[in-house]
Amino acid sequence: MKVCWILWAVWYAYWLVSARHRVRSTEGSPVKQESLAGRLGYQALLVGGFALMIWRWPLSQLQVRLWPSAGWWLAVGLTIESAGLAFAIWARRTLGKNWSARITTGSVQELIIRGPYQFVRHPIYSGLLLAVLGTAIVVGHIEAFVGLLMIYTAIAIKIRREEAALRQHFGTAYEEYARNVPALVPGLG
């Protein structure tokens, strides 16, 4: 199970280092960002979801183990988690300087439709949700799956806000992209 958290730590370290390359304001083009208050709701759900996955809480109804903590389930969970984290990293690298932790748009930003963005509009979120699913399988407790639902809800809120900002910024180009590429799961509109 430690491998599960080591994978997340490596991913997080990469994320922090790569955050230096993000959308920034220029002299003639300031970026538009969501407010800190706008972020608090979905960030609280993210933190709460991960807390349910990491720590064992004294709620006996949620501490039910669904399957053994080793063997086949562990291998499946780690494989899914690794694939999800790798997909998120591929998406982050493809975005390059167009990425920002906050919902951000700026005039020098381009609409990326290559790499994983040709399969889904939000591959970072797709990868993270896949990784969280893998983590929930590794943890194997009901509370981990409650955490997964909380994290999914947080990402759904952020996607809705991000889609509105991207439609406003890119206009018809984003509308056409959204018609042709699913949001999170290939094959699902």
Backbone bond lengths (Angstrom), bond angles and torsions (degrees), N, CA, C in turn:
res aa  C-N    CA-C-N  psi(-1)  N-CA   C-N-CA  omega(-1)  CA-C   N-CA-C  phi
1 M - - - 1.447 - - 1.525 110.67 -
2 K 1.329 117.61 -27.09 1.462 120.01 178.63 1.520 111.47 -61.60
3 V 1.324 117.09 -33.79 1.468 121.09 179.50 1.528 109.80 -58.19
4 C 1.315 116.45 -37.92 1.457 122.51 178.95 1.531 110.46 -54.82
5 W 1.314 117.07 -48.34 1.471 121.55 -176.81 1.530 111.19 -77.88
6 I 1.326 117.52 -28.04 1.471 119.94 174.80 1.533 109.62 -65.22
7 L 1.332 117.31 -41.34 1.463 120.70 177.10 1.527 111.09 -59.14
8 W 1.334 116.26 -44.05 1.472 120.01 178.30 1.529 110.57 -64.50
9 A 1.322 118.33 -39.46 1.467 121.33 179.73 1.527 111.10 -64.51
10 V 1.317 117.21 -41.87 1.464 121.08 177.77 1.529 109.61 -64.23
11 W 1.332 116.93 -44.49 1.464 120.69 178.18 1.530 109.99 -59.96
12 Y 1.319 117.12 -46.05 1.469 121.04 -177.82 1.529 111.13 -63.88
13 A 1.307 117.62 -40.16 1.468 121.09 177.27 1.529 109.73 -61.18
14 Y 1.327 116.76 -44.82 1.473 119.57 176.63 1.521 110.16 -59.53
15 W 1.319 116.79 -43.91 1.466 121.81 -177.05 1.531 110.62 -61.33
16 L 1.326 116.78 -42.62 1.465 120.32 178.99 1.520 111.76 -64.63
17 V 1.313 116.84 -44.40 1.470 120.71 -179.77 1.527 110.17 -65.23
18 S 1.321 117.34 -43.87 1.463 120.22 -176.89 1.531 112.33 -73.32
19 A 1.318 118.21 -14.50 1.469 121.16 -179.80 1.526 112.42 -65.79
20 R 1.313 117.09 -14.98 1.472 119.52 177.09 1.524 110.55 -64.34
21 H 1.312 117.33 -26.33 1.467 122.21 -178.68 1.520 108.42 -103.50
22 R 1.323 116.16 92.82 1.462 120.32 -177.15 1.523 110.25 -144.04
23 V 1.318 115.87 172.36 1.456 121.81 178.17 1.518 108.24 -60.15
24 R 1.329 116.02 129.48 1.459 121.10 178.92 1.521 109.65 -132.95
25 S 1.307 115.61 158.95 1.458 120.97 175.50 1.523 109.81 -70.34
26 T 1.319 115.54 148.55 1.460 121.07 170.58 1.517 106.97 -118.94
27 E 1.320 116.67 172.11 1.460 120.29 -177.88 1.518 112.55 -53.71
28 G 1.319 116.16 -48.92 1.458 119.81 -176.62 1.507 114.81 -92.20
29 S 1.314 117.47 -1.22 1.455 119.77 -174.21 1.523 112.14 -146.80
30 P 1.329 116.36 89.74 1.469 117.78 175.96 1.533 110.35 -72.40
31 V 1.316 116.80 147.69 1.461 120.32 177.50 1.521 109.53 -81.34
32 K 1.323 114.72 155.23 1.462 121.23 174.47 1.520 106.70 -105.88
33 Q 1.332 117.05 125.52 1.467 121.20 -179.16 1.514 110.38 -124.80
34 E 1.312 114.44 151.45 1.459 118.52 173.12 1.522 108.38 -68.09
35 S 1.298 115.62 155.55 1.463 119.80 -179.76 1.522 110.84 -76.61
36 L 1.323 114.70 161.09 1.458 119.83 176.38 1.526 110.00 -61.46
37 A 1.321 116.64 -40.74 1.465 120.52 179.02 1.528 110.76 -61.42
38 G 1.337 117.20 -35.73 1.454 121.52 179.02 1.518 112.78 -66.00
39 R 1.322 116.58 -25.60 1.466 121.56 -178.73 1.521 113.23 -84.94
40 L 1.326 117.27 -24.84 1.466 120.39 -169.99 1.525 114.06 -58.81
41 G 1.331 117.86 -40.23 1.464 120.45 -177.44 1.512 112.90 -61.24
42 Y 1.331 116.76 -53.87 1.460 117.83 -177.70 1.521 111.57 -73.69
43 Q 1.328 118.45 -27.93 1.466 119.01 176.81 1.526 111.15 -69.14
44 A 1.326 117.12 -35.49 1.470 119.68 176.53 1.529 110.45 -62.92
45 L 1.329 117.09 -40.21 1.462 120.36 176.96 1.528 111.14 -64.77
46 L 1.338 117.39 -40.31 1.473 120.71 177.51 1.523 111.17 -61.08
47 V 1.313 116.12 -49.05 1.466 120.60 -178.74 1.528 109.96 -62.92
48 G 1.324 116.77 -45.05 1.462 120.13 178.79 1.519 112.44 -61.90
49 G 1.336 116.15 -40.76 1.458 120.37 178.69 1.515 112.42 -63.04
50 F 1.346 116.02 -45.51 1.474 118.72 178.38 1.529 111.38 -68.29
51 A 1.327 117.27 -33.90 1.468 119.85 177.78 1.528 110.33 -61.51
52 L 1.329 116.81 -40.48 1.468 119.47 178.11 1.528 111.63 -64.86
53 M 1.308 116.89 -29.70 1.461 119.56 179.27 1.522 112.77 -78.50
54 I 1.311 116.50 -34.97 1.466 121.18 -172.25 1.523 112.51 -84.90
55 W 1.323 116.88 -47.74 1.467 120.10 -173.66 1.514 111.28 -103.59
56 R 1.309 115.75 146.81 1.462 121.04 173.93 1.518 107.41 -86.05
57 W 1.308 116.33 124.93 1.456 122.20 -177.79 1.529 109.22 -100.98
58 P 1.315 117.40 151.38 1.469 119.86 -177.93 1.534 113.24 -78.58
59 L 1.302 117.26 42.18 1.463 122.17 176.36 1.523 107.37 -109.31
60 S 1.306 116.16 98.04 1.462 120.50 -171.21 1.528 113.06 -58.26
61 Q 1.333 117.98 -29.40 1.457 119.95 -179.51 1.528 111.82 -66.29
62 L 1.332 117.18 -27.87 1.457 120.98 -177.16 1.527 112.81 -95.09
63 Q 1.315 118.07 -12.08 1.457 120.07 -176.67 1.527 112.91 -90.33
64 V 1.279 116.24 17.99 1.455 120.45 178.40 1.534 108.46 -72.10
65 R 1.319 116.30 124.93 1.467 121.19 177.23 1.521 107.08 -82.09
66 L 1.326 115.41 129.36 1.457 121.20 -176.42 1.524 113.07 -87.37
67 W 1.337 117.17 -25.41 1.457 122.52 -179.31 1.522 109.02 -160.60
68 P 1.318 117.69 168.68 1.476 119.98 -179.17 1.534 111.45 -60.49
69 S 1.323 115.66 152.28 1.467 120.76 -176.06 1.524 113.46 -86.81
70 A 1.289 118.13 12.30 1.472 120.93 -179.77 1.520 109.32 -142.33
71 G 1.317 115.16 179.80 1.455 120.95 174.71 1.512 113.27 75.98
72 W 1.316 114.66 -138.14 1.451 122.91 -173.38 1.527 112.22 -56.58
73 W 1.331 117.92 -46.80 1.471 121.34 -178.20 1.526 111.62 -61.84
74 L 1.307 116.63 -40.49 1.459 120.95 178.77 1.532 110.40 -63.18
75 A 1.320 116.90 -45.50 1.471 121.30 -179.75 1.529 111.32 -63.04
76 V 1.320 116.63 -43.76 1.465 120.63 179.17 1.531 110.10 -63.76
77 G 1.313 116.89 -47.65 1.464 120.89 -179.09 1.527 112.43 -60.60
78 L 1.336 116.84 -45.92 1.465 120.18 -179.84 1.528 111.69 -65.98
79 T 1.321 117.02 -35.76 1.462 120.65 177.44 1.525 110.93 -64.92
80 I 1.323 116.57 -46.07 1.467 121.19 178.91 1.524 110.38 -64.46
81 E 1.321 117.03 -44.43 1.462 121.16 179.02 1.534 110.57 -60.10
82 S 1.313 117.12 -48.14 1.468 121.66 -179.04 1.529 111.26 -60.88
83 A 1.331 116.19 -43.75 1.470 120.10 179.32 1.523 110.52 -62.37
84 G 1.326 116.88 -42.51 1.461 120.70 179.72 1.522 112.47 -64.36
85 L 1.332 116.93 -45.31 1.467 120.19 178.91 1.523 111.43 -64.34
86 A 1.334 116.59 -39.66 1.471 120.23 178.35 1.526 110.78 -64.67
87 F 1.325 117.28 -40.29 1.463 121.05 178.97 1.525 110.41 -64.12
88 A 1.337 117.07 -41.91 1.468 121.09 178.30 1.527 110.97 -63.59
89 I 1.322 117.19 -40.57 1.473 120.78 178.30 1.526 110.44 -65.73
90 W 1.330 117.50 -42.71 1.462 120.60 176.93 1.533 110.08 -57.88
91 A 1.330 116.16 -44.45 1.466 120.60 179.73 1.526 111.31 -64.19
92 R 1.318 116.78 -42.67 1.474 121.03 -179.76 1.524 110.45 -63.76
93 R 1.312 117.18 -42.13 1.476 121.26 178.75 1.531 110.70 -66.09
94 T 1.324 116.67 -37.32 1.459 120.52 178.75 1.525 111.11 -66.16
95 L 1.308 116.98 -38.56 1.473 120.33 178.81 1.527 112.55 -66.53
96 G 1.315 116.55 -33.99 1.469 119.42 -179.50 1.516 111.87 57.25
97 K 1.321 116.79 -129.18 1.468 121.69 -176.56 1.526 113.00 -76.20
98 N 1.313 118.02 -0.75 1.466 121.55 176.32 1.530 112.01 -82.01
99 W 1.330 117.11 -6.55 1.463 121.65 -176.44 1.527 111.48 -85.91
100 S 1.315 116.00 149.15 1.460 123.24 170.63 1.521 107.78 -154.95
101 A 1.325 116.29 146.78 1.470 120.02 178.22 1.524 110.25 -67.67
102 R 1.312 116.47 -38.03 1.463 121.25 175.93 1.516 109.04 -86.12
103 I 1.302 116.26 157.21 1.464 120.20 173.18 1.523 105.98 -67.20
104 T 1.334 115.84 114.64 1.452 121.91 -170.88 1.524 109.73 -140.15
105 T 1.329 116.03 137.03 1.462 120.52 171.86 1.523 108.54 -132.90
106 G 1.332 115.12 149.22 1.461 121.65 178.41 1.518 109.42 -153.29
107 S 1.328 117.05 159.88 1.459 120.04 -173.37 1.525 112.86 -67.54
108 V 1.324 118.82 -24.96 1.466 120.01 179.02 1.524 111.80 -84.98
109 Q 1.290 116.57 -3.11 1.456 121.36 179.81 1.520 110.01 -75.09
110 E 1.338 116.14 141.14 1.458 119.91 178.00 1.524 110.11 -114.71
111 L 1.325 115.39 154.14 1.456 120.97 176.69 1.522 107.75 -81.34
112 I 1.318 116.24 115.07 1.461 122.36 -177.82 1.526 108.80 -91.09
113 I 1.344 116.45 123.69 1.467 120.69 179.33 1.526 110.91 -131.72
114 R 1.332 116.41 22.47 1.469 120.90 179.04 1.532 108.75 -112.13
115 G 1.315 115.17 177.28 1.468 119.59 179.87 1.513 109.79 60.38
116 P 1.326 117.76 -137.66 1.466 120.20 -178.51 1.528 112.74 -67.79
117 Y 1.343 116.86 -16.67 1.463 121.24 179.99 1.524 112.02 -72.90
118 Q 1.310 118.28 -9.30 1.457 120.05 173.68 1.527 110.94 -82.97
119 F 1.335 117.32 -14.36 1.467 121.66 179.88 1.525 112.67 -99.86
120 V 1.343 116.52 -40.63 1.468 122.52 178.22 1.528 109.02 -143.75
121 R 1.327 115.93 150.96 1.468 120.03 -178.77 1.528 112.45 -74.10
122 H 1.304 117.43 -25.83 1.470 121.48 -175.77 1.529 110.23 -127.68
123 P 1.335 117.66 63.85 1.466 119.40 -175.21 1.528 114.30 -66.89
124 I 1.314 118.28 -25.12 1.475 118.32 175.55 1.521 108.64 -63.44
125 Y 1.319 116.64 -46.72 1.464 120.03 179.66 1.529 110.95 -67.52
126 S 1.333 117.22 -38.56 1.469 119.75 176.84 1.520 110.12 -59.49
127 G 1.331 116.08 -46.78 1.458 120.37 179.63 1.513 112.51 -63.19
128 L 1.328 115.98 -42.65 1.469 119.05 -179.83 1.523 111.33 -65.51
129 L 1.330 116.65 -41.68 1.468 118.60 178.33 1.527 111.13 -64.15
130 L 1.316 116.96 -38.89 1.460 120.29 176.35 1.533 110.23 -63.14
131 A 1.330 116.45 -43.38 1.462 120.63 178.74 1.533 111.08 -63.60
132 V 1.320 117.11 -40.18 1.466 120.77 179.05 1.526 109.87 -66.81
133 L 1.328 117.51 -38.49 1.470 120.08 175.31 1.527 109.69 -60.19
134 G 1.325 117.00 -46.25 1.466 120.18 177.56 1.511 112.15 -59.31
135 T 1.325 116.30 -41.12 1.472 120.84 178.28 1.529 110.54 -63.42
136 A 1.334 116.57 -43.00 1.471 119.99 178.80 1.524 110.67 -61.32
137 I 1.325 117.13 -38.26 1.466 120.51 177.71 1.529 109.83 -65.19
138 V 1.335 116.95 -42.67 1.475 120.24 178.63 1.528 110.23 -62.96
139 V 1.322 117.64 -46.23 1.469 121.20 -178.84 1.526 109.67 -64.28
140 G 1.328 116.69 -44.50 1.457 121.27 173.00 1.515 117.19 74.06
141 H 1.317 118.74 13.28 1.469 122.60 178.45 1.525 109.49 -108.57
142 I 1.315 116.91 151.99 1.460 121.31 177.28 1.526 110.39 -56.42
143 E 1.323 117.70 -39.12 1.466 120.04 -177.68 1.530 111.67 -61.05
144 A 1.315 118.85 -29.71 1.459 121.29 176.86 1.528 110.35 -66.47
145 F 1.320 117.13 -36.29 1.461 120.29 178.65 1.529 111.64 -75.67
146 V 1.330 117.18 -29.88 1.471 119.99 170.83 1.535 108.41 -64.43
147 G 1.323 116.55 -41.90 1.465 121.13 175.71 1.524 111.52 -60.06
148 L 1.326 117.24 -42.22 1.464 121.72 176.70 1.529 110.57 -58.09
149 L 1.321 117.65 -44.30 1.473 120.98 178.41 1.522 111.59 -63.34
150 M 1.332 116.87 -39.23 1.471 119.96 177.67 1.533 110.44 -64.60
151 I 1.314 116.73 -42.64 1.468 121.22 -179.78 1.530 109.64 -66.52
152 Y 1.326 117.15 -41.69 1.467 119.97 176.53 1.529 110.62 -59.44
153 T 1.329 117.23 -44.23 1.462 121.28 179.19 1.529 110.64 -60.24
154 A 1.328 117.09 -44.03 1.466 121.03 178.80 1.528 110.58 -60.67
155 I 1.311 116.59 -44.85 1.469 120.54 -179.25 1.524 110.40 -67.26
156 A 1.321 118.38 -38.02 1.465 121.06 177.96 1.531 110.68 -62.24
157 I 1.332 116.94 -40.71 1.469 120.46 177.03 1.523 110.21 -62.92
158 K 1.331 116.41 -46.28 1.464 119.76 -178.69 1.528 111.13 -65.35
159 I 1.312 117.69 -39.76 1.466 120.50 178.81 1.528 110.57 -60.82
160 R 1.319 116.80 -45.06 1.470 120.22 -179.97 1.527 110.48 -57.66
161 R 1.313 117.13 -44.41 1.466 121.13 179.46 1.527 111.41 -69.33
162 E 1.323 116.05 -40.70 1.463 120.42 -179.85 1.525 111.10 -65.79
163 E 1.323 116.77 -41.25 1.464 120.53 178.14 1.531 110.61 -59.74
164 A 1.317 117.27 -42.48 1.477 120.20 178.98 1.525 110.56 -62.05
165 A 1.323 117.13 -43.36 1.472 120.66 179.90 1.524 111.10 -65.87
166 L 1.324 117.82 -40.80 1.462 121.42 -179.58 1.529 111.48 -68.98
167 R 1.319 117.13 -38.05 1.470 120.24 176.96 1.527 110.22 -64.59
168 Q 1.306 115.86 -41.04 1.470 119.68 179.06 1.529 110.32 -66.63
169 H 1.309 117.65 -40.80 1.462 121.42 -175.96 1.531 112.75 -75.70
170 F 1.341 117.59 -46.01 1.459 120.98 -174.34 1.526 114.23 -98.99
171 G 1.329 117.32 -10.55 1.462 121.18 175.49 1.507 114.49 60.65
172 T 1.348 115.85 -131.72 1.466 121.00 -174.50 1.524 113.07 -64.51
173 A 1.322 117.57 -28.41 1.468 119.53 177.90 1.530 110.00 -61.84
174 Y 1.332 116.78 -41.76 1.463 118.94 178.75 1.520 111.15 -72.68
175 E 1.325 117.12 -36.46 1.470 120.40 177.90 1.526 110.27 -58.49
176 E 1.326 116.83 -45.09 1.460 120.89 179.82 1.536 110.64 -65.32
177 Y 1.318 116.29 -43.12 1.464 121.54 177.68 1.531 109.73 -58.79
178 A 1.331 116.93 -45.74 1.466 121.74 -178.75 1.529 111.61 -64.83
179 R 1.308 117.81 -32.29 1.473 120.59 177.64 1.531 111.47 -68.96
180 N 1.318 117.02 -30.44 1.462 121.03 -173.38 1.521 115.40 -99.70
181 V 1.341 117.79 -17.96 1.471 121.11 -174.90 1.531 108.30 -127.15
182 P 1.333 117.67 127.37 1.465 120.15 179.49 1.533 111.96 -67.16
183 A 1.313 115.49 159.77 1.474 120.85 -176.38 1.533 112.24 -69.65
184 L 1.330 118.33 -53.55 1.468 120.63 -170.87 1.528 115.86 -124.40
185 V 1.323 116.63 -34.68 1.462 119.98 -172.87 1.533 109.38 -123.70
186 P 1.332 117.99 121.69 1.462 119.84 177.69 1.533 110.68 -54.34
187 G 1.319 115.12 135.68 1.464 119.65 179.28 1.513 114.13 91.83
188 L 1.343 116.69 -14.01 1.469 120.27 177.76 1.527 108.95 -111.24
189 G 1.310 117.73 125.54 1.459 121.69 -179.74 1.454 110.92 -71.96
